[in-house]
Every structure is written in structure tokens, then in C-alpha cells.
Amino acid sequence: MLRIFRKSFQTGVITTGYPKEKDFAPQGFRGLPEWQENSCLKCGKCAGKCPTGAIKLNDTGETKLNDLAGYWSIDPKKCIFCGYCQDACAGGAVSLGTTYELTEKVCREKISKIFGRSVHIRHLDSGSCNACDWEMGALTGPVYDIQRLGFSFAASPRHADILMVTGVVTRNLEIAVRKTFKAAPAPKMVVAVGTCACSGGICGKSYASSGGVNNILPVDVYIPGCPPRPQALIHGLMSAVDRL
């Protein structure tokens, strides 16, 4: 026991300072693709290789899905950061960035103002591969420790303020998703976690999948990624509280 205490003191504090302190993406991290207009050959190969249809080519020069002006645009809710677009781009115009914060920033004080530092989360798995679930599990560990920000996970939706949904919402789980949402007391928020929950991801909409949480429930905040980083999850949760 004494050895354990000694090791703890020697290790020191390992909890991240995020969101007050900026966390940088580690080497090799795949974030939202970025486009350089000057290098673009306008061949369209990047869009052809995209497995989820996240890349849209705009011949008219008008901006579509986001603020990337001109010929090329991307929908973050559909992107799985696979890198196929980068591999297909002969001119090197497309590259994977390091962006993982894809939701609005919210100051910590607003959580205390709205909930009194007591925000309860219920995780709802609606047919995921469990990658997003593992990232959510990391939030309760000593590194990210979301309880320091006033968040905690609840065992029942009847005690929850926020429902964090992962997965495409399979047809067999659709009834359970609706019942869980109905069981949560008002006011309540729905946060779609991961590309599958945001848009259906690589599975899309089919006989077995609803193609995203928004087709079943009213979604308040989307957290894209495949899977999103824990920092992105924290960012999305804080955005959800601000929306409330």
C-alpha cells in the first residue's frame, strides 16, 4: 500500500487542463481534411474515393456545406477521416488536418449557471462499433475527469439531462431509442457522438439502419469523428449545455 502511495506522489497530476488549456493533436492524428485551392486540379477524384459522400464538388463556385469557398466543400458530419481523399489527390490539394473541435466553444461558467455544476449524462448505444463508446469511457478516468467540469454519467435516462447517442440507430434498436428519449425528463438534450450517429457514416441508411440519430430523435449537438477524441466530446458537451 505504501508503494502505491509513493508511486502516486511521484507521478503527480496527470489530469489534462483542457478545455482551459489547449490540447494539441498527437503526431499521426487524422482530423478533418483541408483543401488548398491553388493546388487543386479539379479532377474530382477525391469525391469519387470518399466512401461516405462527405466531399461535394461545386462547379458554380458557390459555397455549400461549410465555409470552404469555391470548388470543394466537405460535410464534417459525414467524414470518417479515412484519408482516401488525400491518397486520391494527384495535386496534393487535399490533406488531413488536425482539427477535432467541430462544435461551438462554451465557457465553463455557463455550466454552473444552468445546472449548478450537476449535469447528468446517459450513454445510449444504438448500434455502434464501440469505438466512440471507448472514447466516452476515457472521460471518466483521471486524465480527462469530466466530473471536474460538472458532468457525470447516470445509470438511468430518468436521471439524465443529456443523452449521448452512439451508432447508426439500427432498426431493432429504434424502439429502445425512442423509449429512452421519452423516459428522460425535460429539459433534455440529445448529442450525436461519432459519424455514424451524425449521418449514418459508412453504413448509411438501409433496411437495417435508420442512417443517423436525427432521423429518429431531435439532435441538439453533433460531434463528428470516427471516433471523436475525448477533447471533442468535452467540447460537444459544453456546447450542449450552452444550447440548453
Backbone as CSV, one residue per row, in Angstrom:
resi,resn,N_x,N_y,N_z,CA_x,CA_y,CA_z,C_x,C_y,C_z
1,MET,0.824,-1.208,0.000,0.000,0.000,0.000,0.865,1.267,0.000
2,LEU,1.921,1.249,0.795,2.811,2.398,0.843,3.490,2.633,-0.498
3,ARG,3.815,1.538,-1.196,4.437,1.666,-2.519,3.472,2.344,-3.506
4,ILE,2.195,2.020,-3.386,1.197,2.626,-4.270,1.101,4.127,-4.015
5,PHE,1.069,4.512,-2.736,1.016,5.935,-2.398,2.261,6.660,-2.892
6,ARG,3.423,6.036,-2.733,4.663,6.665,-3.165,4.667,6.864,-4.681
7,LYS,4.196,5.866,-5.399,4.141,5.976,-6.860,3.175,7.075,-7.292
8,SER,2.067,7.219,-6.585,1.090,8.257,-6.914,1.684,9.641,-6.732
9,PHE,2.413,9.834,-5.632,3.034,11.134,-5.391,4.114,11.435,-6.426
10,GLN,4.861,10.400,-6.827,5.915,10.599,-7.812,5.341,10.911,-9.198
11,THR,4.194,10.315,-9.510,3.571,10.547,-10.814,3.037,11.965,-10.932
12,GLY,2.461,12.467,-9.855,1.920,13.822,-9.878,0.559,13.881,-10.562
13,VAL,0.123,15.079,-10.891,-1.174,15.291,-11.520,-1.084,14.969,-13.013
14,ILE,-1.958,14.088,-13.472,-1.964,13.719,-14.889,-3.211,14.216,-15.599
15,THR,-4.095,14.876,-14.874,-5.334,15.362,-15.478,-5.039,16.505,-16.448
16,THR,-5.632,16.420,-17.634,-5.427,17.447,-18.647,-6.036,18.776,-18.222
17,GLY,-5.478,19.850,-18.737,-6.009,21.171,-18.456,-7.088,21.597,-19.436
18,TYR,-7.422,20.711,-20.384,-8.452,21.025,-21.371,-9.808,21.112,-20.692
19,PRO,-10.670,22.069,-21.028,-10.604,22.990,-22.178,-9.931,24.331,-21.896
20,LYS,-9.572,24.596,-20.643,-8.929,25.869,-20.336,-7.603,25.985,-21.054
21,GLU,-6.874,24.878,-21.112,-5.603,24.835,-21.830,-5.774,24.008,-23.089
22,LYS,-5.260,24.500,-24.183,-5.428,23.839,-25.472,-4.604,22.559,-25.534
23,ASP,-5.247,21.461,-25.975,-4.548,20.203,-26.216,-4.262,20.079,-27.703
24,PHE,-3.026,19.736,-28.030,-2.659,19.588,-29.433,-2.805,18.126,-29.850
25,ALA,-3.193,17.936,-31.090,-3.376,16.582,-31.607,-2.027,15.872,-31.680
26,PRO,-1.976,14.600,-31.316,-0.706,13.861,-31.370,-0.262,13.614,-32.798
27,GLN,0.996,13.269,-32.954,1.543,13.002,-34.282,0.820,11.809,-34.910
28,GLY,0.418,11.978,-36.149,-0.299,10.918,-36.852,-1.804,11.002,-36.720
29,PHE,-2.310,11.971,-35.931,-3.749,12.092,-35.756,-4.406,12.541,-37.063
30,ARG,-5.515,11.920,-37.388,-6.259,12.269,-38.593,-7.463,13.119,-38.224
31,GLY,-7.451,14.359,-38.698,-8.557,15.262,-38.438,-9.321,15.563,-39.710
32,LEU,-10.113,16.605,-39.686,-10.931,16.973,-40.837,-10.043,17.369,-42.019
33,PRO,-10.302,16.815,-43.217,-9.487,17.147,-44.393,-9.533,18.631,-44.725
34,GLU,-8.401,19.130,-45.207,-8.286,20.532,-45.605,-7.975,20.606,-47.092
35,TRP,-8.412,21.682,-47.729,-8.289,21.831,-49.181,-7.556,23.109,-49.533
36,GLN,-6.607,22.992,-50.474,-5.857,24.137,-50.968,-6.275,24.421,-52.412
37,GLU,-6.920,25.532,-52.619,-7.482,25.842,-53.944,-6.403,25.973,-55.008
38,ASN,-5.258,26.550,-54.639,-4.210,26.785,-55.631,-3.617,25.498,-56.195
39,SER,-3.664,24.411,-55.421,-3.081,23.147,-55.872,-4.105,22.209,-56.505
40,CYS,-5.369,22.584,-56.458,-6.439,21.684,-56.908,-6.474,21.586,-58.431
41,LEU,-6.489,20.356,-58.948,-6.576,20.103,-60.384,-8.022,19.994,-60.858
42,LYS,-8.945,20.001,-59.914,-10.385,19.874,-60.215,-10.688,18.618,-61.027
43,CYS,-10.037,17.538,-60.617,-10.254,16.261,-61.302,-11.428,15.488,-60.715
44,GLY,-11.804,15.798,-59.475,-12.948,15.133,-58.849,-12.648,13.768,-58.268
45,LYS,-11.381,13.342,-58.277,-11.048,12.007,-57.777,-11.262,11.885,-56.268
46,CYS,-11.064,12.984,-55.539,-11.233,12.934,-54.085,-12.671,12.613,-53.719
47,ALA,-13.625,13.234,-54.421,-15.033,12.972,-54.154,-15.420,11.558,-54.563
48,GLY,-14.805,11.079,-55.639,-15.103,9.729,-56.102,-14.627,8.655,-55.144
49,LYS,-13.551,8.927,-54.409,-13.000,7.963,-53.462,-13.648,8.031,-52.087
50,CYS,-14.378,9.099,-51.797,-14.970,9.266,-50.464,-16.052,8.211,-50.224
51,PRO,-15.888,7.336,-49.230,-16.850,6.243,-49.024,-18.182,6.678,-48.430
52,THR,-18.243,7.892,-47.863,-19.476,8.346,-47.235,-20.134,9.515,-47.967
53,GLY,-19.529,9.954,-49.065,-20.095,11.082,-49.803,-19.982,12.400,-49.074
54,ALA,-18.941,12.544,-48.237,-18.781,13.767,-47.453,-18.286,14.930,-48.305
55,ILE,-17.559,14.638,-49.378,-16.989,15.689,-50.227,-17.950,16.022,-51.352
56,LYS,-18.207,17.314,-51.507,-19.067,17.793,-52.580,-18.276,18.737,-53.473
57,LEU,-18.432,18.563,-54.785,-17.772,19.418,-55.751,-18.782,20.404,-56.323
58,ASN,-18.413,21.654,-56.317,-19.323,22.722,-56.697,-18.795,23.442,-57.925
59,ASP,-19.343,23.138,-59.078,-18.878,23.739,-60.327,-19.273,25.201,-60.458
60,THR,-20.293,25.628,-59.703,-20.763,27.007,-59.824,-19.927,27.989,-59.030
61,GLY,-19.071,27.461,-58.126,-18.234,28.336,-57.322,-18.906,28.854,-56.067
62,GLU,-20.135,28.403,-55.793,-20.842,28.831,-54.594,-20.467,27.942,-53.421
63,THR,-20.518,28.496,-52.223,-20.213,27.733,-51.028,-21.413,26.897,-50.631
64,LYS,-21.185,25.631,-50.302,-22.286,24.772,-49.901,-22.205,24.394,-48.434
65,LEU,-21.642,23.296,-48.075,-21.829,22.724,-46.747,-21.102,23.441,-45.631
66,ASN,-20.033,24.125,-45.911,-19.357,24.871,-44.852,-18.679,26.096,-45.456
67,ASP,-17.741,26.691,-44.747,-17.174,27.952,-45.181,-15.988,27.792,-46.127
68,LEU,-15.764,26.602,-46.662,-14.708,26.433,-47.656,-15.232,26.922,-48.997
69,ALA,-14.730,28.061,-49.444,-15.255,28.687,-50.650,-14.748,27.977,-51.899
70,GLY,-15.545,28.099,-52.983,-15.094,27.632,-54.268,-15.555,26.253,-54.667
71,TYR,-14.645,25.514,-55.252,-14.975,24.259,-55.924,-15.239,23.107,-54.960
72,TRP,-14.615,23.118,-53.805,-14.565,21.951,-52.914,-15.192,22.261,-51.562
73,SER,-15.990,21.339,-51.049,-16.560,21.513,-49.716,-16.742,20.138,-49.077
74,ILE,-16.804,20.115,-47.746,-16.898,18.851,-47.034,-17.909,18.972,-45.903
75,ASP,-18.654,17.906,-45.681,-19.621,17.837,-44.589,-18.961,17.106,-43.417
76,PRO,-18.625,17.800,-42.328,-17.941,17.153,-41.199,-18.745,16.018,-40.581
77,LYS,-20.076,16.079,-40.667,-20.911,15.049,-40.058,-20.809,13.709,-40.791
78,LYS,-20.345,13.741,-42.043,-20.218,12.505,-42.823,-18.784,11.981,-42.891
79,CYS,-17.811,12.845,-42.652,-16.407,12.470,-42.808,-15.961,11.498,-41.717
80,ILE,-15.260,10.423,-42.110,-14.718,9.464,-41.150,-13.197,9.550,-41.066
81,PHE,-12.608,10.571,-41.661,-11.164,10.822,-41.594,-10.340,9.625,-42.086
82,CYS,-10.835,8.974,-43.125,-10.161,7.765,-43.621,-8.894,8.086,-44.407
83,GLY,-8.816,9.258,-45.025,-7.633,9.646,-45.786,-7.653,9.241,-47.238
84,TYR,-8.741,8.630,-47.708,-8.811,8.224,-49.111,-8.752,9.424,-50.045
85,CYS,-9.323,10.545,-49.616,-9.308,11.745,-50.457,-7.884,12.260,-50.633
86,GLN,-7.105,12.190,-49.588,-5.712,12.628,-49.658,-4.908,11.727,-50.581
87,ASP,-5.147,10.424,-50.497,-4.429,9.480,-51.355,-4.798,9.657,-52.824
88,ALA,-6.049,10.035,-53.090,-6.513,10.139,-54.473,-6.125,11.454,-55.128
89,CYS,-5.752,12.460,-54.325,-5.475,13.788,-54.867,-4.085,13.841,-55.495
90,ALA,-4.032,13.949,-56.822,-2.756,13.973,-57.540,-2.009,15.284,-57.340
91,GLY,-2.748,16.369,-57.124,-2.107,17.664,-56.990,-1.721,18.020,-55.569
92,GLY,-2.061,17.158,-54.615,-1.731,17.431,-53.215,-2.556,18.540,-52.600
93,ALA,-3.733,18.784,-53.161,-4.577,19.861,-52.649,-5.323,19.470,-51.381
94,VAL,-5.535,18.176,-51.193,-6.275,17.686,-50.036,-5.315,17.028,-49.053
95,SER,-5.402,17.418,-47.803,-4.567,16.822,-46.763,-5.376,16.718,-45.482
96,LEU,-5.055,15.728,-44.676,-5.752,15.545,-43.410,-5.233,16.544,-42.398
97,GLY,-6.138,17.303,-41.814,-5.750,18.306,-40.838,-5.688,17.733,-39.436
98,THR,-5.643,18.594,-38.465,-5.590,18.181,-37.060,-6.789,18.718,-36.277
99,THR,-7.801,19.192,-36.981,-8.969,19.773,-36.323,-9.844,18.674,-35.717
100,TYR,-10.155,18.817,-34.439,-11.087,17.886,-33.805,-12.197,18.617,-33.068
101,GLU,-12.039,19.909,-32.828,-13.100,20.707,-32.207,-14.037,21.189,-33.300
102,LEU,-15.163,20.513,-33.447,-16.094,20.831,-34.506,-17.423,21.327,-33.953
103,THR,-17.426,21.784,-32.715,-18.620,22.355,-32.107,-18.276,23.695,-31.488
104,GLU,-19.305,24.436,-31.116,-19.085,25.772,-30.562,-18.412,25.696,-29.190
105,LYS,-17.564,26.668,-28.917,-16.918,26.738,-27.613,-17.863,27.363,-26.588
106,VAL,-17.820,26.832,-25.384,-18.651,27.339,-24.300,-17.785,27.520,-23.071
107,CYS,-17.949,28.646,-22.380,-17.144,28.868,-21.179,-17.648,28.007,-20.033
108,ARG,-16.771,27.629,-19.151,-17.088,26.727,-18.053,-18.154,27.297,-17.121
109,GLU,-18.181,28.613,-16.966,-19.105,29.234,-16.008,-20.564,28.985,-16.374
110,LYS,-20.872,28.796,-17.646,-22.262,28.604,-18.050,-22.821,27.283,-17.530
111,ILE,-21.963,26.290,-17.354,-22.439,25.021,-16.811,-22.940,25.228,-15.395
112,SER,-22.193,25.954,-14.590,-22.594,26.227,-13.212,-23.866,27.054,-13.172
113,LYS,-23.986,27.986,-14.082,-25.146,28.875,-14.086,-26.426,28.120,-14.407
114,ILE,-26.351,27.181,-15.349,-27.558,26.490,-15.800,-27.902,25.309,-14.912
115,PHE,-26.897,24.499,-14.575,-27.161,23.261,-13.850,-26.612,23.238,-12.432
116,GLY,-25.923,24.277,-12.039,-25.333,24.233,-10.711,-24.261,23.165,-10.594
117,ARG,-23.450,23.012,-11.655,-22.374,22.017,-11.715,-22.898,20.601,-11.532
118,SER,-24.097,20.324,-12.061,-24.663,18.991,-11.937,-25.342,18.609,-13.245
119,VAL,-24.559,18.142,-14.201,-25.074,17.725,-15.499,-24.936,16.210,-15.598
120,HIS,-26.039,15.522,-15.731,-26.024,14.063,-15.762,-26.215,13.556,-17.194
121,ILE,-25.373,12.610,-17.559,-25.340,12.085,-18.922,-25.757,10.612,-18.924
122,ARG,-26.575,10.253,-19.879,-26.894,8.842,-20.107,-26.366,8.453,-21.478
123,HIS,-25.506,7.454,-21.517,-24.991,6.955,-22.788,-25.998,5.985,-23.393
124,LEU,-26.307,6.196,-24.663,-27.269,5.348,-25.372,-26.602,4.761,-26.610
125,ASP,-26.285,3.479,-26.565,-25.679,2.778,-27.697,-26.791,2.276,-28.604
126,SER,-26.865,2.849,-29.797,-27.943,2.488,-30.724,-27.436,1.686,-31.915
127,GLY,-26.335,0.980,-31.713,-25.794,0.137,-32.774,-24.447,0.617,-33.275
128,SER,-23.509,0.839,-32.360,-22.182,1.344,-32.730,-21.181,0.196,-32.812
129,CYS,-19.977,0.522,-33.299,-18.892,-0.458,-33.335,-18.113,-0.447,-32.026
130,ASN,-18.506,0.429,-31.108,-17.923,0.596,-29.778,-16.673,1.464,-29.743
131,ALA,-16.232,1.995,-30.882,-15.067,2.884,-30.873,-15.397,4.175,-30.127
132,CYS,-16.550,4.778,-30.429,-16.964,6.005,-29.734,-17.216,5.718,-28.260
133,ASP,-17.715,4.530,-27.965,-18.006,4.161,-26.579,-16.730,4.129,-25.741
134,TRP,-15.649,3.619,-26.326,-14.373,3.567,-25.615,-13.852,4.975,-25.340
135,GLU,-14.022,5.874,-26.303,-13.590,7.253,-26.097,-14.417,7.916,-24.996
136,MET,-15.696,7.598,-24.947,-16.539,8.130,-23.877,-16.111,7.577,-22.523
137,GLY,-15.706,6.315,-22.495,-15.243,5.709,-21.253,-14.020,6.404,-20.689
138,ALA,-13.187,6.943,-21.593,-11.974,7.644,-21.148,-12.300,8.939,-20.409
139,LEU,-13.497,9.464,-20.602,-13.865,10.725,-19.962,-13.945,10.612,-18.445
140,THR,-14.208,9.418,-17.959,-14.364,9.246,-16.513,-13.053,8.899,-15.817
141,GLY,-11.973,8.735,-16.580,-10.676,8.405,-15.998,-9.974,9.628,-15.433
142,PRO,-8.801,9.427,-14.852,-8.073,10.537,-14.209,-7.506,11.558,-15.181
143,VAL,-7.350,11.197,-16.457,-6.753,12.138,-17.411,-7.747,13.225,-17.807
144,TYR,-8.962,12.839,-18.178,-9.948,13.823,-18.635,-10.924,14.214,-17.520
145,ASP,-11.322,13.274,-16.697,-12.055,13.546,-15.456,-13.127,14.618,-15.638
146,ILE,-14.196,14.291,-16.379,-15.210,15.309,-16.685,-16.008,15.739,-15.460
147,GLN,-15.857,15.037,-14.354,-16.551,15.482,-13.145,-16.018,16.821,-12.643
148,ARG,-14.771,17.140,-12.992,-14.207,18.441,-12.606,-14.925,19.570,-13.320
149,LEU,-15.623,19.250,-14.427,-16.366,20.248,-15.187,-17.850,20.218,-14.861
150,GLY,-18.231,19.354,-13.940,-19.631,19.296,-13.544,-20.454,18.260,-14.272
151,PHE,-19.804,17.329,-15.008,-20.510,16.274,-15.729,-20.349,14.943,-15.006
152,SER,-21.386,14.129,-15.061,-21.288,12.769,-14.526,-22.265,11.879,-15.288
153,PHE,-21.945,10.593,-15.344,-22.794,9.644,-16.055,-23.851,9.076,-15.117
154,ALA,-25.070,8.958,-15.629,-26.183,8.416,-14.856,-26.521,7.015,-15.338
155,ALA,-27.001,6.183,-14.433,-27.342,4.800,-14.773,-28.693,4.695,-15.456
156,SER,-29.530,5.701,-15.309,-30.885,5.645,-15.861,-31.179,6.914,-16.645
157,PRO,-31.905,6.807,-17.763,-32.291,8.016,-18.504,-33.229,8.910,-17.704
158,ARG,-33.883,8.371,-16.700,-34.798,9.172,-15.876,-34.035,10.170,-14.998
159,HIS,-32.722,9.987,-14.892,-31.898,10.901,-14.107,-31.011,11.766,-14.998
160,ALA,-31.207,11.688,-16.304,-30.278,12.305,-17.247,-30.763,13.655,-17.758
161,ASP,-29.809,14.557,-17.960,-30.052,15.833,-18.617,-29.672,15.765,-20.091
162,ILE,-28.684,14.924,-20.394,-28.169,14.797,-21.758,-28.120,13.325,-22.148
163,LEU,-28.581,13.022,-23.349,-28.431,11.684,-23.920,-27.328,11.740,-24.967
164,MET,-26.249,10.977,-24.742,-25.168,10.881,-25.721,-25.364,9.585,-26.491
165,VAL,-25.709,9.712,-27.765,-26.078,8.561,-28.582,-24.944,8.199,-29.522
166,THR,-24.565,6.928,-29.523,-23.554,6.421,-30.451,-24.201,5.372,-31.353
167,GLY,-23.764,5.318,-32.599,-24.282,4.314,-33.518,-25.294,4.872,-34.501
168,VAL,-25.605,4.062,-35.490,-26.458,4.489,-36.613,-27.940,4.410,-36.299
169,VAL,-28.323,3.859,-35.176,-29.695,3.507,-34.790,-30.204,2.394,-35.709
170,THR,-29.898,1.192,-35.319,-30.364,0.032,-36.086,-31.874,-0.102,-35.948
171,ARG,-32.496,-0.769,-36.895,-33.949,-0.919,-36.885,-34.419,-1.642,-35.623
172,ASN,-33.650,-2.611,-35.166,-34.043,-3.368,-33.979,-33.926,-2.552,-32.696
173,LEU,-33.104,-1.496,-32.711,-32.927,-0.668,-31.526,-33.731,0.632,-31.583
174,GLU,-34.448,0.845,-32.656,-35.181,2.104,-32.809,-36.218,2.301,-31.707
175,ILE,-36.932,1.253,-31.353,-37.940,1.350,-30.291,-37.281,1.692,-28.960
176,ALA,-36.151,1.047,-28.668,-35.440,1.315,-27.418,-34.951,2.754,-27.358
177,VAL,-34.495,3.280,-28.496,-34.025,4.674,-28.547,-35.172,5.636,-28.252
178,ARG,-36.314,5.395,-28.854,-37.478,6.261,-28.630,-37.941,6.197,-27.176
179,LYS,-37.939,5.000,-26.597,-38.375,4.851,-25.211,-37.401,5.517,-24.252
180,THR,-36.121,5.422,-24.557,-35.112,6.069,-23.705,-35.273,7.581,-23.730
181,PHE,-35.490,8.117,-24.913,-35.692,9.564,-25.043,-36.945,10.002,-24.287
182,LYS,-37.997,9.212,-24.380,-39.247,9.544,-23.694,-39.082,9.483,-22.175
183,ALA,-38.223,8.568,-21.702,-38.025,8.406,-20.260,-37.221,9.539,-19.637
184,ALA,-36.395,10.216,-20.428,-35.577,11.313,-19.898,-36.451,12.521,-19.602
185,PRO,-36.285,13.127,-18.435,-37.123,14.277,-18.074,-36.725,15.536,-18.831
186,ALA,-37.685,16.413,-19.027,-37.417,17.711,-19.653,-36.918,18.697,-18.593
187,PRO,-36.025,19.622,-18.982,-35.422,19.793,-20.313,-34.312,18.777,-20.556
188,LYS,-34.199,18.307,-21.781,-33.199,17.300,-22.102,-32.564,17.621,-23.443
189,MET,-31.333,17.161,-23.596,-30.569,17.401,-24.807,-30.165,16.068,-25.416
190,VAL,-30.017,16.057,-26.747,-29.534,14.876,-27.463,-28.247,15.241,-28.178
191,VAL,-27.195,14.494,-27.900,-25.895,14.714,-28.528,-25.551,13.493,-29.366
192,ALA,-25.361,13.682,-30.661,-24.970,12.601,-31.558,-23.453,12.487,-31.557
193,VAL,-22.936,11.335,-31.140,-21.496,11.128,-30.985,-20.971,10.231,-32.096
194,GLY,-20.061,10.749,-32.890,-19.439,9.968,-33.951,-20.168,10.127,-35.276
195,THR,-19.473,9.814,-36.357,-20.024,9.983,-37.700,-21.251,9.116,-37.930
196,CYS,-21.268,7.920,-37.382,-22.432,7.034,-37.561,-23.683,7.661,-36.976
197,ALA,-23.576,8.215,-35.774,-24.728,8.851,-35.139,-25.096,10.152,-35.840
198,CYS,-24.095,10.841,-36.378,-24.347,12.130,-37.022,-25.036,11.993,-38.370
199,SER,-24.633,10.984,-39.148,-25.140,10.907,-40.520,-25.366,9.488,-41.032
200,GLY,-25.083,8.482,-40.232,-25.156,7.108,-40.717,-23.801,6.552,-41.081
201,GLY,-22.821,7.448,-41.286,-21.453,7.007,-41.539,-21.303,6.089,-42.725
202,ILE,-20.437,5.114,-42.573,-20.142,4.187,-43.654,-21.315,3.260,-43.936
203,CYS,-22.189,3.081,-42.964,-23.354,2.191,-43.135,-24.466,2.877,-43.908
204,GLY,-24.663,4.172,-43.650,-25.717,4.898,-44.339,-27.103,4.459,-43.908
205,LYS,-28.086,4.746,-44.727,-29.474,4.372,-44.450,-29.836,3.140,-45.259
206,SER,-30.360,2.133,-44.594,-30.671,0.882,-45.280,-31.806,0.160,-44.565
207,TYR,-32.047,-1.072,-44.977,-33.091,-1.875,-44.338,-32.768,-2.133,-42.865
208,ALA,-31.487,-2.068,-42.497,-31.074,-2.378,-41.128,-30.680,-1.150,-40.328
209,SER,-30.595,0.009,-40.963,-30.103,1.216,-40.296,-30.975,2.410,-40.644
210,SER,-31.208,3.257,-39.652,-32.005,4.470,-39.884,-31.177,5.572,-40.516
211,GLY,-29.854,5.414,-40.508,-28.988,6.397,-41.145,-28.665,7.610,-40.311
212,GLY,-28.697,7.482,-38.990,-28.346,8.603,-38.115,-29.415,8.894,-37.090
213,VAL,-28.998,9.474,-35.970,-29.912,9.726,-34.862,-30.963,10.767,-35.223
214,ASN,-30.596,11.743,-36.058,-31.533,12.831,-36.380,-32.768,12.349,-37.121
215,ASN,-32.730,11.153,-37.678,-33.903,10.584,-38.330,-34.885,9.985,-37.328
216,ILE,-34.449,9.877,-36.074,-35.291,9.292,-35.032,-35.586,10.292,-33.922
217,LEU,-34.568,11.036,-33.500,-34.698,11.979,-32.389,-34.253,13.375,-32.815
218,PRO,-34.724,14.400,-32.123,-34.233,15.758,-32.393,-32.839,15.948,-31.793
219,VAL,-31.848,16.130,-32.625,-30.455,16.251,-32.182,-30.112,17.715,-31.947
220,ASP,-29.480,17.998,-30.811,-29.092,19.360,-30.462,-27.644,19.664,-30.812
221,VAL,-26.768,18.681,-30.661,-25.340,18.890,-30.929,-24.783,17.664,-31.643
222,TYR,-23.993,17.909,-32.683,-23.305,16.841,-33.403,-21.820,16.889,-33.056
223,ILE,-21.252,15.708,-32.773,-19.810,15.609,-32.530,-19.244,14.630,-33.556
224,PRO,-18.791,15.119,-34.722,-18.271,14.231,-35.763,-16.963,13.570,-35.345
225,GLY,-16.602,12.541,-36.065,-15.344,11.834,-35.821,-15.554,10.346,-35.891
226,CYS,-14.484,9.624,-36.154,-14.597,8.175,-36.290,-13.382,7.484,-35.654
227,PRO,-13.320,7.478,-34.292,-14.243,8.144,-33.366,-13.741,9.538,-33.014
228,PRO,-14.580,10.386,-32.394,-14.096,11.688,-31.931,-13.181,11.543,-30.729
229,ARG,-12.228,12.455,-30.603,-11.313,12.430,-29.460,-12.063,12.819,-28.177
230,PRO,-11.553,12.425,-27.012,-12.191,12.843,-25.759,-12.334,14.354,-25.643
231,GLN,-11.339,15.104,-26.162,-11.440,16.559,-26.118,-12.637,17.043,-26.931
232,ALA,-12.885,16.381,-28.070,-14.032,16.752,-28.895,-15.344,16.451,-28.170
233,LEU,-15.365,15.369,-27.401,-16.558,15.025,-26.627,-16.821,16.079,-25.551
234,ILE,-15.759,16.506,-24.873,-15.904,17.558,-23.855,-16.420,18.835,-24.497
235,HIS,-15.866,19.159,-25.653,-16.276,20.357,-26.375,-17.752,20.288,-26.736
236,GLY,-18.184,19.134,-27.203,-19.580,18.958,-27.585,-20.521,19.033,-26.402
237,LEU,-20.110,18.473,-25.271,-20.936,18.528,-24.062,-21.118,19.960,-23.589
238,MET,-20.059,20.728,-23.632,-20.152,22.117,-23.206,-21.012,22.922,-24.157
239,SER,-20.956,22.587,-25.437,-21.833,23.238,-26.410,-23.290,22.875,-26.149
240,ALA,-23.527,21.639,-25.772,-24.890,21.200,-25.479,-25.482,21.978,-24.319
241,VAL,-24.699,22.211,-23.304,-25.182,22.971,-22.147,-25.505,24.401,-22.550
242,ASP,-24.697,24.973,-23.412,-24.949,26.337,-23.864,-26.243,26.418,-24.646
243,ARG,-26.521,25.409,-25.471,-27.759,25.386,-26.225,-28.962,25.304,-25.304
244,LEU,-28.825,24.596,-24.207,-29.931,24.442,-23.267,-30.249,25.758,-22.571
